[in-house]
């Protein structure tokens, strides 16, 4: 089962397990870690020289709080995580508020409000980054991967057309340089 492959990689990273514990214990509603930190762990272990937490640009923490759509809510959530563990570059975003800022920041037309974390994760830029994990109350890792785990676990960078245009995808590809950072990763355009 592909979820077990991902769980095994996560469990072998004390840094990520600690981050997941901080996120779980933060008190934020429906909270997960996803996107680049998960991709970096998997691809660094499978296609690189091993995972180095100091190379993580940000730890994308997503939560769902439809009662407070303010930017200040994101800031408070990030500060709460930093107070618990200052080391990681936390970046918390309320997925219930994405529709209030996404078109202004990234262009395009209006986006519908997101109702669940799975709805949010399904819109993330590449299929390999459209994955989130969390630690439950019993220290078990739960996986949210609406598009599956094949691209992440098999080293495939492929645009998720749900919300990312080919132009934005090309810019992300130039910025992240996946094939250079992780030899063996295939880029599918």
C-alpha positions in Angstrom: 0.0 0.0 0.0 1.4 3.4 -1.0 0.3 5.1 2.2 2.4 2.7 4.2 5.5 3.7 2.1 4.9 7.3 2.9 4.2 6.6 6.6 7.5 4.7 6.8 9.5 7.6 5.3 7.8 10.1 7.7 8.4 7.9 10.7 12.1 7.7 9.9 12.4 11.4 10.3 12.5 12.5 13.9 12.3 16.1 12.8 9.1 15.7 10.8 7.5 13.5 13.5 8.3 16.2 16.1 6.8 18.8 13.7 3.6 16.7 13.3 3.3 16.4 17.1 3.6 20.2 17.5 0.9 20.7 14.8 -1.4 18.1 16.4 -1.0 19.6 19.8 -1.4 23.2 18.6 -5.2 23.2 19.1 -5.7 24.5 15.6 -8.8 22.9 13.9 -8.2 20.0 11.3 -4.5 20.7 11.1 -2.0 19.0 8.7 1.5 19.4 7.2 1.7 19.2 3.5 3.2 20.2 0.2 6.9 21.0 -0.1 8.1 19.6 3.3 6.6 16.2 2.5 7.9 16.2 -1.1 11.4 17.3 0.1 11.5 14.5 2.6 10.4 11.8 0.1 12.5 13.0 -2.8 15.6 13.7 -0.7 15.5 10.2 0.7 14.7 8.5 -2.6 16.5 10.6 -5.1 18.9 12.8 -3.2 21.5 12.6 -0.4 19.0 12.2 2.4 16.6 14.6 4.1 18.1 17.7 5.7 15.5 19.6 7.7 17.6 22.8 7.4 17.0 22.9 3.7 13.2 23.1 4.1 12.0 26.5 2.9 8.8 26.4 4.8 6.6 24.0 6.6 3.2 24.4 5.1 0.6 23.9 7.9 -3.0 23.9 6.8 -6.0 24.1 8.9 -9.7 24.7 8.5 -11.4 27.4 10.4 -14.5 28.8 8.6 -15.3 31.0 11.7 -12.3 33.3 11.1 -11.2 34.1 7.6 -8.9 36.9 8.5 -5.1 37.0 7.7 -4.6 37.6 11.4 -5.9 34.1 12.0 -3.1 32.7 9.8 -0.6 34.9 11.7 -1.8 33.8 15.1 -1.7 30.1 14.0 1.9 30.6 12.8 2.9 32.3 16.0 1.3 29.5 18.0 3.5 27.0 16.2 6.6 29.1 16.6 6.0 29.4 20.3 5.9 25.6 20.6 9.0 25.0 18.5 10.8 28.1 17.0 13.1 26.1 14.7 11.0 25.2 11.6 10.0 27.9 9.2 6.2 27.5 9.9 3.7 28.9 7.5 0.1 28.3 8.6 -2.8 29.0 6.2 -6.5 28.6 6.9 -7.8 26.7 3.9 -11.3 28.0 4.6 -10.1 31.5 3.7 -8.2 30.7 0.4 -11.1 32.1 -1.7 -10.6 35.5 0.0 -7.1 36.1 -1.3 -6.1 33.5 -3.9 -7.2 35.5 -7.1 -5.5 38.7 -5.9 -2.2 36.8 -5.1 -2.1 34.4 -8.1 -4.5 35.8 -10.6 -7.4 34.1 -12.3 -11.1 34.2 -11.5 -12.8 33.7 -8.3 -12.3 30.4 -6.5 -15.0 28.6 -4.5 -14.7 28.4 -0.8 -12.9 25.2 0.3 -15.0 23.0 2.7 -12.5 20.3 3.6 -8.8 19.8 3.8 -9.0 17.2 1.1 -10.7 19.8 -1.2 -7.8 22.2 -0.5 -5.0 19.6 -1.0 -6.6 18.6 -4.3 -5.9 22.1 -5.7 -2.2 22.3 -4.8 0.3 23.0 -7.7 1.8 19.6 -8.5 0.3 16.1 -7.9 3.5 15.3 -5.9 2.9 18.2 -3.5 -0.9 17.6 -3.3 -0.3 15.5 -0.2 -0.7 16.2 3.5 -0.1 14.2 6.6 -1.0 14.5 10.3 -0.4 12.7 13.5 -3.6 11.5 15.2 -4.3 11.3 19.0 -2.8 7.7 18.9 0.4 8.8 17.2 -0.7 7.2 13.9 0.1 9.0 10.7 -3.0 9.9 8.6 -2.5 10.6 4.9 -4.5 13.0 2.7 -3.7 12.5 -1.0 -6.7 13.2 -3.2 -4.7 12.5 -6.4 -2.9 9.5 -4.9 0.7 9.0 -4.0 2.2 7.7 -7.2 3.8 11.0 -8.4 5.3 11.7 -5.0 6.6 8.2 -4.3 7.8 7.6 -7.9 9.5 11.0 -8.3 7.3 12.6 -10.9 6.9 16.4 -11.1 3.6 17.0 -12.9 1.4 20.0 -12.9 -2.0 19.8 -11.2 -4.2 21.7 -13.7 -7.0 22.2 -11.1 -5.8 25.8 -10.4 -2.3 26.1 -11.8 -1.8 27.4 -15.3 1.1 26.2 -17.5 2.8 29.6 -17.1 2.7 29.4 -13.3 3.9 25.8 -13.5 6.9 26.8 -15.6 7.8 29.5 -13.1 7.5 27.0 -10.2 9.6 24.5 -12.2 12.4 27.1 -12.8 12.4 28.1 -9.1 12.4 24.6 -7.6 14.6 22.8 -10.2 13.5 19.3 -9.2 15.6 17.3 -11.6 18.7 19.2 -10.5 18.0 18.9 -6.8 16.9 15.2 -7.0 18.5 13.3 -9.8 16.1 10.7 -11.0 13.0 12.8 -10.6 11.1 13.0 -13.9 9.5 16.3 -15.1 6.3 15.8 -17.0 5.0 18.9 -18.8 
